[in-house]
Amino acid sequence: MTVETPRLLIVLRHAKSAWPDVADRDRPLAARGLRDAPAAGRWLRAAGCVPDAVLCSPARRTQDTWELAATELGTVPVPAYDERLYGASVPELLAVLHEVPRHVRCLLLVGHSPGVQELTLALAGEALGDTRERAEQKFPTSALALLAMGGTWAQAHEGSAVLTDFVVPRGPKG
């Protein structure tokens, strides 16, 4: 009998973006986003949550969020930019999760609202403390949701995880 080691899914909403006159997927980070994305990386490092793999939307603001967070993590994996994560629904996000290799134990998914919030709430069959209420109320930019899961990534489904933490790291105001 094979027992699967628990997995950790970290869901990160991109940092605050600017609204210049460009296509949505080309929007850069705003000044606040440039401060908050590294704070997300610092929080992950302090919590001991350095991912084995990273799935990231190809939008500029998600890529920039990951790159700034990664600078605070030390050794990090090369991200996989997946078109399906841009504007994805829960079924689409689950389909992407189901393809994650079994050897990955800690996965970071960098995406967009409302998909990241909806995925977090769909997966969270249980939650510690008031994490679910906070994630339901608001899933702001740079928010991190940590979901502990048993089984394989291919077995992830609604209600199959425990929401263990929900935080919104913020950088220093300039």
C-alpha positions in Angstrom: 0.0 0.0 0.0 1.4 3.4 -1.0 0.6 6.3 1.3 0.8 9.8 -0.4 2.7 12.5 1.5 0.4 15.5 2.1 0.6 18.3 -0.3 0.5 22.0 0.1 -1.2 24.3 -2.4 -0.3 28.0 -2.1 -2.7 30.2 -4.0 -1.4 33.7 -4.6 -3.5 36.5 -6.2 -1.2 38.9 -8.2 -0.1 42.1 -6.5 -1.9 45.4 -7.1 -1.7 46.3 -10.8 -1.7 49.7 -12.5 -4.3 50.7 -15.1 -2.4 52.3 -18.0 -3.9 52.3 -21.5 -2.7 48.8 -22.4 -4.4 45.4 -23.0 -5.5 43.7 -19.7 -2.9 41.0 -19.9 -0.1 43.6 -20.3 -0.9 45.7 -17.2 2.1 46.2 -15.0 2.2 46.3 -11.2 1.4 49.6 -9.5 3.7 51.1 -6.8 1.9 49.2 -4.1 2.2 46.0 -6.0 5.9 46.5 -6.4 6.1 46.8 -2.5 3.7 43.9 -1.7 4.9 41.2 -4.0 8.3 40.9 -2.3 6.4 40.9 1.1 4.5 37.8 -0.1 7.8 36.1 -0.8 9.2 37.1 2.6 6.1 35.7 4.3 6.4 32.4 2.4 10.1 32.1 3.3 9.4 32.9 7.0 6.6 30.3 7.0 8.8 27.7 5.5 6.7 27.5 2.4 9.1 27.5 -0.5 7.4 25.8 -3.5 8.7 22.9 -5.4 6.8 24.1 -8.5 5.1 27.2 -9.7 2.2 27.6 -12.0 1.6 31.2 -13.2 -0.7 33.0 -15.5 1.1 34.5 -18.4 -0.3 38.0 -17.7 2.4 40.6 -17.0 1.1 41.4 -13.5 1.2 37.7 -12.4 4.7 37.2 -13.9 6.0 40.3 -12.1 4.4 39.2 -8.9 6.1 35.9 -9.0 9.5 37.4 -10.0 9.4 39.8 -7.1 8.2 37.2 -4.6 10.9 34.8 -5.8 13.7 37.2 -5.1 12.8 36.8 -1.4 12.7 33.0 -1.4 16.3 32.0 -2.3 16.4 28.9 -4.5 13.2 28.6 -6.5 11.8 26.6 -9.4 11.4 27.9 -12.9 7.7 28.8 -13.2 5.5 27.2 -15.8 3.4 29.9 -17.5 0.1 28.4 -18.4 -2.4 30.2 -20.7 -5.3 28.4 -19.0 -4.7 30.3 -15.7 -5.6 33.6 -17.3 -9.3 34.2 -16.4 -9.7 30.6 -15.3 -12.8 29.2 -13.6 -12.7 26.5 -10.9 -13.1 23.6 -13.3 -10.3 25.0 -15.5 -8.0 25.5 -12.5 -8.7 22.0 -11.2 -7.9 20.6 -14.6 -4.5 22.3 -14.4 -3.9 21.0 -10.9 -4.7 17.5 -12.0 -1.7 17.6 -14.4 0.8 18.5 -11.7 3.4 15.7 -11.3 3.1 13.4 -8.3 6.6 14.3 -7.0 5.6 18.0 -6.4 4.8 18.4 -2.7 4.4 22.2 -2.5 2.9 24.1 -5.4 2.4 27.8 -5.8 -0.3 28.9 -8.2 -0.2 32.6 -9.1 -3.5 33.8 -10.7 -6.3 36.3 -10.9 -9.6 37.2 -9.1 -12.2 35.8 -9.0 -10.7 32.4 -9.9 -8.2 32.2 -7.1 -10.8 33.0 -4.5 -13.3 30.6 -6.0 -10.7 27.8 -6.2 -9.6 28.4 -2.6 -13.2 28.2 -1.3 -14.1 25.3 -3.5 -11.2 23.2 -2.3 -11.6 24.1 1.4 -13.7 21.4 2.9 -12.4 22.5 6.2 -10.7 25.6 7.5 -8.6 26.5 10.6 -9.9 29.4 12.7 -11.5 32.1 10.7 -9.5 31.6 7.6 -12.6 30.6 5.5 -14.6 33.7 6.6 -11.7 36.0 5.8 -11.1 34.4 2.3 -14.9 34.6 1.6 -15.1 38.2 2.7 -12.3 39.5 0.5 -9.4 38.0 -1.4 -7.3 41.2 -2.0 -4.2 41.6 -4.2 -1.2 39.8 -2.8 -3.4 37.5 -0.7 -2.0 34.0 0.0 -4.2 31.0 0.8 -2.5 27.8 2.1 -4.4 24.6 1.5 -3.2 21.2 2.9 -4.3 18.3 0.7 -4.0 14.5 1.0 -3.7 12.2 -2.0 -2.3 13.2 -5.4 -2.9 16.4 -7.4 -5.0 14.4 -9.8 -7.3 13.7 -6.8 -7.9 17.3 -5.9 -11.6 18.1 -5.9 -14.1 20.3 -4.2 -13.9 19.9 -0.4 -10.6 17.9 -0.5 -8.4 20.4 1.3 -8.0 22.2 4.6 -7.5 25.9 4.4 -4.7 26.3 7.0 -3.8 30.0 6.5 -5.0 33.1 4.7 -2.8 36.2 4.9 -2.3 39.4 3.0 1.4 40.4 3.3 2.0 44.1 2.7 5.3 45.9 2.0 6.5 49.1 3.7 4.8 52.3 2.4 7.2 54.4 0.5 
